[in-house]
Amino acid sequence: MRIAFSVDGGVASFPGLRRPVTLECDRLPPERSARLKALVEEAHFFSAAPAPPSPAARDVRSYTVEVDDGARCRTLTLTEPIADAALRALVEELRVCARMPST
């Protein structure tokens, strides 16, 4: 499974400091890979309804998540606040992974 993750916007956003991250689950430690795969499943990522467009607001952070499991590929853009708890947990884990030195 491959997951691409990027962050846009937010208070004091510095685009040059926010690089997109691509995670190859097979290259992650087994427990991290298993956690990400479980979160994708719990969020029903491939069938989750897209979030309704939120009214334009300043300093709102959005996350673009693309998951490719070999058979399916889907991209979702999620804007804070993320109402769905499972999708929110996936984004939180991806934010942790994005800060890891090995990514």
N, CA, C and O atoms as a GROMACS GRO file, in nm:
protein
  412
    1MET      N    1   0.085  -0.117   0.000
    1MET     CA    2   0.000   0.000   0.000
    1MET      C    3   0.089   0.123   0.000
    1MET      O    4   0.188   0.130   0.073
    2ARG      N    5   0.053   0.220  -0.083
    2ARG     CA    6   0.124   0.347  -0.089
    2ARG      C    7   0.027   0.458  -0.050
    2ARG      O    8  -0.087   0.461  -0.096
    3ILE      N    9   0.074   0.548   0.036
    3ILE     CA   10  -0.009   0.660   0.080
    3ILE      C   11   0.067   0.788   0.056
    3ILE      O   12   0.178   0.806   0.105
    4ALA      N   13   0.007   0.879  -0.020
    4ALA     CA   14   0.063   1.012  -0.041
    4ALA      C   15  -0.018   1.108   0.045
    4ALA      O   16  -0.140   1.098   0.053
    5PHE      N   17   0.052   1.201   0.110
    5PHE     CA   18  -0.011   1.290   0.209
    5PHE      C   19   0.049   1.429   0.196
    5PHE      O   20   0.170   1.445   0.190
    6SER      N   21  -0.039   1.529   0.190
    6SER     CA   22   0.009   1.667   0.189
    6SER      C   23  -0.084   1.755   0.271
    6SER      O   24  -0.202   1.725   0.288
    7VAL      N   25  -0.029   1.865   0.320
    7VAL     CA   26  -0.101   1.960   0.404
    7VAL      C   27  -0.096   2.096   0.337
    7VAL      O   28   0.009   2.138   0.288
    8ASP      N   29  -0.209   2.164   0.334
    8ASP     CA   30  -0.215   2.299   0.278
    8ASP      C   31  -0.288   2.390   0.375
    8ASP      O   32  -0.379   2.347   0.446
    9GLY      N   33  -0.246   2.518   0.376
    9GLY     CA   34  -0.315   2.619   0.454
    9GLY      C   35  -0.283   2.612   0.601
    9GLY      O   36  -0.188   2.547   0.643
   10GLY      N   37  -0.364   2.680   0.679
   10GLY     CA   38  -0.344   2.686   0.823
   10GLY      C   39  -0.279   2.816   0.866
   10GLY      O   40  -0.225   2.890   0.784
   11VAL      N   41  -0.283   2.842   0.995
   11VAL     CA   42  -0.224   2.962   1.051
   11VAL      C   43  -0.073   2.956   1.032
   11VAL      O   44  -0.011   2.852   1.056
   12ALA      N   45  -0.015   3.065   0.989
   12ALA     CA   46   0.129   3.076   0.969
   12ALA      C   47   0.183   2.966   0.879
   12ALA      O   48   0.287   2.906   0.907
   13SER      N   49   0.112   2.940   0.771
   13SER     CA   50   0.152   2.835   0.678
   13SER      C   51   0.274   2.880   0.598
   13SER      O   52   0.278   2.992   0.545
   14PHE      N   53   0.372   2.793   0.590
   14PHE     CA   54   0.491   2.818   0.510
   14PHE      C   55   0.501   2.707   0.407
   14PHE      O   56   0.556   2.600   0.436
   15PRO      N   57   0.449   2.730   0.285
   15PRO     CA   58   0.442   2.623   0.186
   15PRO      C   59   0.575   2.553   0.161
   15PRO      O   60   0.575   2.432   0.139
   16GLY      N   61   0.685   2.622   0.164
   16GLY     CA   62   0.814   2.560   0.139
   16GLY      C   63   0.854   2.460   0.245
   16GLY      O   64   0.938   2.374   0.220
   17LEU      N   65   0.796   2.470   0.364
   17LEU     CA   66   0.830   2.380   0.473
   17LEU      C   67   0.738   2.258   0.479
   17LEU      O   68   0.762   2.166   0.556
   18ARG      N   69   0.634   2.259   0.398
   18ARG     CA   70   0.537   2.149   0.399
   18ARG      C   71   0.548   2.072   0.269
   18ARG      O   72   0.478   2.101   0.172
   19ARG      N   73   0.634   1.977   0.268
   19ARG     CA   74   0.651   1.895   0.148
   19ARG      C   75   0.558   1.776   0.154
   19ARG      O   76   0.534   1.719   0.261
   20PRO      N   77   0.504   1.737   0.038
   20PRO     CA   78   0.423   1.615   0.035
   20PRO      C   79   0.509   1.496   0.076
   20PRO      O   80   0.629   1.493   0.052
   21VAL      N   81   0.444   1.398   0.138
   21VAL     CA   82   0.512   1.278   0.186
   21VAL      C   83   0.446   1.158   0.120
   21VAL      O   84   0.324   1.150   0.112
   22THR      N   85   0.528   1.064   0.073
   22THR     CA   86   0.476   0.939   0.021
   22THR      C   87   0.528   0.827   0.109
   22THR      O   88   0.649   0.813   0.130
   23LEU      N   89   0.437   0.749   0.161
   23LEU     CA   90   0.472   0.638   0.250
   23LEU      C   91   0.448   0.506   0.177
   23LEU      O   92   0.337   0.479   0.130
   24GLU      N   93   0.552   0.426   0.168
   24GLU     CA   94   0.540   0.290   0.116
   24GLU      C   95   0.526   0.201   0.238
   24GLU      O   96   0.623   0.180   0.311
   25CYS      N   97   0.408   0.148   0.261
   25CYS     CA   98   0.382   0.072   0.384
   25CYS      C   99   0.476  -0.047   0.400
   25CYS      O  100   0.511  -0.084   0.512
   26ASP      N  101   0.518  -0.107   0.288
   26ASP     CA  102   0.609  -0.222   0.296
   26ASP      C  103   0.747  -0.183   0.349
   26ASP      O  104   0.823  -0.269   0.393
   27ARG      N  105   0.779  -0.055   0.346
   27ARG     CA  106   0.910  -0.008   0.392
   27ARG      C  107   0.907   0.047   0.534
   27ARG      O  108   1.011   0.085   0.588
   28LEU      N  109   0.790   0.052   0.593
   28LEU     CA  110   0.775   0.103   0.729
   28LEU      C  111   0.793  -0.012   0.828
   28LEU      O  112   0.782  -0.129   0.790
   29PRO      N  113   0.822   0.021   0.955
   29PRO     CA  114   0.823  -0.086   1.056
   29PRO      C  115   0.688  -0.158   1.055
   29PRO      O  116   0.585  -0.095   1.032
   30PRO      N  117   0.687  -0.288   1.078
   30PRO     CA  118   0.563  -0.367   1.068
   30PRO      C  119   0.447  -0.312   1.150
   30PRO      O  120   0.333  -0.312   1.104
   31GLU      N  121   0.474  -0.265   1.272
   31GLU     CA  122   0.364  -0.213   1.355
   31GLU      C  123   0.305  -0.084   1.298
   31GLU      O  124   0.185  -0.062   1.307
   32ARG      N  125   0.390   0.002   1.240
   32ARG     CA  126   0.342   0.127   1.179
   32ARG      C  127   0.262   0.095   1.053
   32ARG      O  128   0.156   0.154   1.030
   33SER      N  129   0.312   0.003   0.972
   33SER     CA  130   0.242  -0.037   0.851
   33SER      C  131   0.105  -0.096   0.884
   33SER      O  132   0.005  -0.062   0.821
   34ALA      N  133   0.101  -0.185   0.981
   34ALA     CA  134  -0.026  -0.247   1.021
   34ALA      C  135  -0.124  -0.142   1.072
   34ALA      O  136  -0.243  -0.149   1.042
   35ARG      N  137  -0.074  -0.045   1.148
   35ARG     CA  138  -0.161   0.062   1.202
   35ARG      C  139  -0.221   0.144   1.088
   35ARG      O  140  -0.341   0.171   1.087
   36LEU      N  141  -0.137   0.183   0.992
   36LEU     CA  142  -0.189   0.262   0.879
   36LEU      C  143  -0.293   0.184   0.799
   36LEU      O  144  -0.398   0.238   0.763
   37LYS      N  145  -0.263   0.058   0.771
   37LYS     CA  146  -0.358  -0.024   0.695
   37LYS      C  147  -0.490  -0.040   0.770
   37LYS      O  148  -0.598  -0.036   0.710
   38ALA      N  149  -0.482  -0.056   0.901
   38ALA     CA  150  -0.603  -0.069   0.983
   38ALA      C  151  -0.683   0.062   0.982
   38ALA      O  152  -0.806   0.059   0.973
   39LEU      N  153  -0.614   0.175   0.990
   39LEU     CA  154  -0.683   0.304   0.990
   39LEU      C  155  -0.752   0.330   0.856
   39LEU      O  156  -0.862   0.385   0.852
   40VAL      N  157  -0.687   0.290   0.747
   40VAL     CA  158  -0.749   0.305   0.615
   40VAL      C  159  -0.877   0.222   0.609
   40VAL      O  160  -0.980   0.269   0.560
   41GLU      N  161  -0.872   0.100   0.660
   41GLU     CA  162  -0.990   0.013   0.661
   41GLU      C  163  -1.100   0.069   0.753
   41GLU      O  164  -1.216   0.074   0.714
   42GLU      N  165  -1.062   0.110   0.874
   42GLU     CA  166  -1.160   0.163   0.970
   42GLU      C  167  -1.229   0.288   0.916
   42GLU      O  168  -1.346   0.312   0.946
   43ALA      N  169  -1.156   0.367   0.837
   43ALA     CA  170  -1.213   0.489   0.780
   43ALA      C  171  -1.297   0.461   0.655
   43ALA      O  172  -1.360   0.551   0.600
   44HIS      N  173  -1.298   0.334   0.610
   44HIS     CA  174  -1.368   0.299   0.486
   44HIS      C  175  -1.325   0.396   0.376
   44HIS      O  176  -1.408   0.450   0.303
   45PHE      N  177  -1.192   0.415   0.367
   45PHE     CA  178  -1.135   0.519   0.282
   45PHE      C  179  -1.185   0.511   0.138
   45PHE      O  180  -1.216   0.613   0.078
   46PHE      N  181  -1.192   0.391   0.083
   46PHE     CA  182  -1.227   0.378  -0.057
   46PHE      C  183  -1.376   0.399  -0.085
   46PHE      O  184  -1.416   0.415  -0.201
   47SER      N  185  -1.458   0.400   0.018
   47SER     CA  186  -1.601   0.422  -0.003
   47SER      C  187  -1.654   0.540   0.078
   47SER      O  188  -1.773   0.570   0.071
   48ALA      N  189  -1.569   0.607   0.152
   48ALA     CA  190  -1.614   0.722   0.234
   48ALA      C  191  -1.670   0.831   0.144
   48ALA      O  192  -1.616   0.862   0.038
   49ALA      N  193  -1.780   0.889   0.190
   49ALA     CA  194  -1.840   0.999   0.116
   49ALA      C  195  -1.748   1.121   0.125
   49ALA      O  196  -1.695   1.151   0.232
   50PRO      N  197  -1.729   1.189   0.013
   50PRO     CA  198  -1.646   1.310   0.020
   50PRO      C  199  -1.709   1.412   0.114
   50PRO      O  200  -1.831   1.424   0.122
   51ALA      N  201  -1.624   1.483   0.184
   51ALA     CA  202  -1.674   1.586   0.277
   51ALA      C  203  -1.739   1.697   0.196
   51ALA      O  204  -1.689   1.734   0.090
   52PRO      N  205  -1.850   1.751   0.247
   52PRO     CA  206  -1.912   1.862   0.176
   52PRO      C  207  -1.818   1.982   0.176
   52PRO      O  208  -1.743   2.002   0.272
   53PRO      N  209  -1.822   2.062   0.072
   53PRO     CA  210  -1.735   2.179   0.070
   53PRO      C  211  -1.768   2.271   0.187
   53PRO      O  212  -1.884   2.300   0.214
   54SER      N  213  -1.665   2.315   0.253
   54SER     CA  214  -1.688   2.407   0.365
   54SER      C  215  -1.680   2.550   0.315
   54SER      O  216  -1.612   2.577   0.216
   55PRO      N  217  -1.749   2.639   0.383
   55PRO     CA  218  -1.744   2.779   0.341
   55PRO      C  219  -1.599   2.828   0.346
   55PRO      O  220  -1.522   2.788   0.433
   56ALA      N  221  -1.566   2.913   0.254
   56ALA     CA  222  -1.429   2.967   0.251
   56ALA      C  223  -1.399   3.035   0.383
   56ALA      O  224  -1.472   3.122   0.429
   57ALA      N  225  -1.290   2.994   0.442
   57ALA     CA  226  -1.248   3.052   0.568
   57ALA      C  227  -1.097   3.070   0.564
   57ALA      O  228  -1.026   2.992   0.501
   58ARG      N  229  -1.050   3.170   0.630
   58ARG     CA  230  -0.908   3.194   0.635
   58ARG      C  231  -0.842   3.096   0.730
   58ARG      O  232  -0.901   3.052   0.829
   59ASP      N  233  -0.719   3.065   0.699
   59ASP     CA  234  -0.637   2.985   0.788
   59ASP      C  235  -0.692   2.846   0.816
   59ASP      O  236  -0.668   2.790   0.924
   60VAL      N  237  -0.766   2.789   0.722
   60VAL     CA  238  -0.817   2.654   0.738
   60VAL      C  239  -0.717   2.558   0.677
   60VAL      O  240  -0.670   2.579   0.564
   61ARG      N  241  -0.683   2.455   0.749
   61ARG     CA  242  -0.588   2.355   0.702
   61ARG      C  243  -0.664   2.246   0.629
   61ARG      O  244  -0.770   2.201   0.673
   62SER      N  245  -0.608   2.203   0.516
   62SER     CA  246  -0.667   2.090   0.444
   62SER      C  247  -0.559   1.985   0.420
   62SER      O  248  -0.440   2.016   0.412
   63TYR      N  249  -0.603   1.861   0.410
   63TYR     CA  250  -0.514   1.747   0.393
   63TYR      C  251  -0.557   1.672   0.267
   63TYR      O  252  -0.675   1.644   0.248
   64THR      N  253  -0.462   1.642   0.184
   64THR     CA  254  -0.489   1.559   0.066
   64THR      C  255  -0.425   1.423   0.093
   64THR      O  256  -0.305   1.413   0.119
   65VAL      N  257  -0.507   1.321   0.086
   65VAL     CA  258  -0.464   1.184   0.115
   65VAL      C  259  -0.497   1.099  -0.007
   65VAL      O  260  -0.613   1.091  -0.050
   66GLU      N  261  -0.395   1.034  -0.062
   66GLU     CA  262  -0.416   0.941  -0.172
   66GLU      C  263  -0.369   0.804  -0.126
   66GLU      O  264  -0.256   0.788  -0.081
   67VAL      N  265  -0.456   0.706  -0.138
   67VAL     CA  266  -0.422   0.570  -0.099
   67VAL      C  267  -0.433   0.481  -0.222
   67VAL      O  268  -0.533   0.481  -0.293
   68ASP      N  269  -0.326   0.405  -0.246
   68ASP     CA  270  -0.321   0.309  -0.356
   68ASP      C  271  -0.285   0.174  -0.296
   68ASP      O  272  -0.175   0.155  -0.245
   69ASP      N  273  -0.378   0.080  -0.302
   69ASP     CA  274  -0.353  -0.052  -0.244
   69ASP      C  275  -0.320  -0.157  -0.350
   69ASP      O  276  -0.320  -0.277  -0.322
   70GLY      N  277  -0.294  -0.111  -0.471
   70GLY     CA  278  -0.263  -0.204  -0.580
   70GLY      C  279  -0.384  -0.237  -0.665
   70GLY      O  280  -0.372  -0.255  -0.786
   71ALA      N  281  -0.499  -0.246  -0.602
   71ALA     CA  282  -0.623  -0.276  -0.674
   71ALA      C  283  -0.709  -0.150  -0.689
   71ALA      O  284  -0.786  -0.138  -0.784
   72ARG      N  285  -0.696  -0.059  -0.594
   72ARG     CA  286  -0.777   0.063  -0.593
   72ARG      C  287  -0.686   0.181  -0.562
   72ARG      O  288  -0.584   0.169  -0.495
   73CYS      N  289  -0.728   0.296  -0.613
   73CYS     CA  290  -0.656   0.420  -0.583
   73CYS      C  291  -0.762   0.530  -0.568
   73CYS      O  292  -0.850   0.545  -0.652
   74ARG      N  293  -0.750   0.606  -0.459
   74ARG     CA  294  -0.848   0.712  -0.434
   74ARG      C  295  -0.779   0.827  -0.364
   74ARG      O  296  -0.691   0.807  -0.280
   75THR      N  297  -0.822   0.948  -0.398
   75THR     CA  298  -0.770   1.068  -0.335
   75THR      C  299  -0.886   1.141  -0.269
   75THR      O  300  -0.991   1.162  -0.330
   76LEU      N  301  -0.866   1.179  -0.143
   76LEU     CA  302  -0.964   1.260  -0.070
   76LEU      C  303  -0.895   1.386  -0.020
   76LEU      O  304  -0.779   1.381   0.023
   77THR      N  305  -0.965   1.497  -0.025
   77THR     CA  306  -0.918   1.620   0.038
   77THR      C  307  -1.010   1.647   0.156
   77THR      O  308  -1.131   1.658   0.141
   78LEU      N  309  -0.950   1.657   0.274
   78LEU     CA  310  -1.024   1.674   0.398
   78LEU      C  311  -0.987   1.809   0.459
   78LEU      O  312  -0.870   1.845   0.466
   79THR      N  313  -1.087   1.883   0.502
   79THR     CA  314  -1.066   2.015   0.558
   79THR      C  315  -1.101   2.014   0.706
   79THR      O  316  -1.201   1.954   0.748
   80GLU      N  317  -1.017   2.081   0.785
   80GLU     CA  318  -1.045   2.090   0.930
   80GLU      C  319  -1.168   2.176   0.952
   80GLU      O  320  -1.191   2.272   0.879
   81PRO      N  321  -1.247   2.142   1.050
   81PRO     CA  322  -1.238   2.024   1.134
   81PRO      C  323  -1.291   1.901   1.060
   81PRO      O  324  -1.391   1.910   0.989
   82ILE      N  325  -1.223   1.789   1.076
   82ILE     CA  326  -1.263   1.665   1.009
   82ILE      C  327  -1.367   1.598   1.098
   82ILE      O  328  -1.336   1.551   1.208
   83ALA      N  329  -1.490   1.593   1.051
   83ALA     CA  330  -1.602   1.544   1.132
   83ALA      C  331  -1.594   1.393   1.157
   83ALA      O  332  -1.627   1.347   1.266
   84ASP      N  333  -1.552   1.317   1.058
   84ASP     CA  334  -1.548   1.172   1.071
   84ASP      C  335  -1.429   1.131   1.158
   84ASP      O  336  -1.314   1.159   1.124
   85ALA      N  337  -1.457   1.065   1.270
   85ALA     CA  338  -1.352   1.030   1.366
   85ALA      C  339  -1.248   0.935   1.307
   85ALA      O  340  -1.130   0.948   1.338
   86ALA      N  341  -1.289   0.842   1.224
   86ALA     CA  342  -1.195   0.747   1.165
   86ALA      C  343  -1.103   0.816   1.065
   86ALA      O  344  -0.983   0.788   1.062
   87LEU      N  345  -1.157   0.905   0.983
   87LEU     CA  346  -1.072   0.980   0.890
   87LEU      C  347  -0.978   1.074   0.967
   87LEU      O  348  -0.863   1.093   0.929
   88ARG      N  349  -1.029   1.132   1.074
   88ARG     CA  350  -0.946   1.220   1.158
   88ARG      C  351  -0.829   1.142   1.219
   88ARG      O  352  -0.717   1.192   1.224
   89ALA      N  353  -0.854   1.020   1.265
   89ALA     CA  354  -0.748   0.936   1.322
   89ALA      C  355  -0.645   0.901   1.215
   89ALA      O  356  -0.525   0.898   1.244
   90LEU      N  357  -0.690   0.874   1.093
   90LEU     CA  358  -0.597   0.845   0.984
   90LEU      C  359  -0.508   0.965   0.957
   90LEU      O  360  -0.386   0.951   0.944
   91VAL      N  361  -0.566   1.083   0.949
   91VAL     CA  362  -0.488   1.205   0.924
   91VAL      C  363  -0.390   1.230   1.038
   91VAL      O  364  -0.275   1.267   1.013
   92GLU      N  365  -0.432   1.209   1.161
   92GLU     CA  366  -0.341   1.229   1.275
   92GLU      C  367  -0.221   1.134   1.266
   92GLU      O  368  -0.108   1.176   1.292
   93GLU      N  369  -0.245   1.010   1.230
   93GLU     CA  370  -0.135   0.914   1.215
   93GLU      C  371  -0.044   0.953   1.099
   93GLU      O  372   0.078   0.940   1.108
   94LEU      N  373  -0.102   1.000   0.990
   94LEU     CA  374  -0.020   1.043   0.877
   94LEU      C  375   0.064   1.165   0.912
   94LEU      O  376   0.177   1.179   0.864
   95ARG      N  377   0.011   1.254   0.995
   95ARG     CA  378   0.090   1.368   1.039
   95ARG      C  379   0.210   1.322   1.122
   95ARG      O  380   0.319   1.378   1.110
   96VAL      N  381   0.191   1.221   1.205
   96VAL     CA  382   0.302   1.165   1.283
   96VAL      C  383   0.406   1.106   1.189
   96VAL      O  384   0.526   1.130   1.204
   97CYS      N  385   0.360   1.027   1.092
   97CYS     CA  386   0.451   0.964   0.996
   97CYS      C  387   0.527   1.067   0.914
   97CYS      O  388   0.644   1.047   0.882
   98ALA      N  389   0.461   1.177   0.880
   98ALA     CA  390   0.526   1.281   0.800
   98ALA      C  391   0.641   1.347   0.874
   98ALA      O  392   0.733   1.399   0.811
   99ARG      N  393   0.637   1.345   1.007
   99ARG     CA  394   0.744   1.405   1.088
   99ARG      C  395   0.857   1.308   1.115
   99ARG      O  396   0.962   1.347   1.167
  100MET      N  397   0.838   1.181   1.082
  100MET     CA  398   0.943   1.080   1.107
  100MET      C  399   1.060   1.105   1.013
  100MET      O  400   1.038   1.132   0.895
  101PRO      N  401   1.183   1.097   1.061
  101PRO     CA  402   1.299   1.124   0.979
  101PRO      C  403   1.317   1.030   0.860
  101PRO      O  404   1.380   1.068   0.761
  102SER      N  405   1.264   0.910   0.868
  102SER     CA  406   1.284   0.812   0.761
  102SER      C  407   1.188   0.828   0.644
  102SER      O  408   1.200   0.755   0.545
  103THR      N  409   1.089   0.922   0.653
  103THR     CA  410   0.993   0.936   0.544
  103THR      C  411   1.042   1.024   0.435
  103THR      O  412   0.972   1.046   0.336
   0.00000   0.00000   0.00000
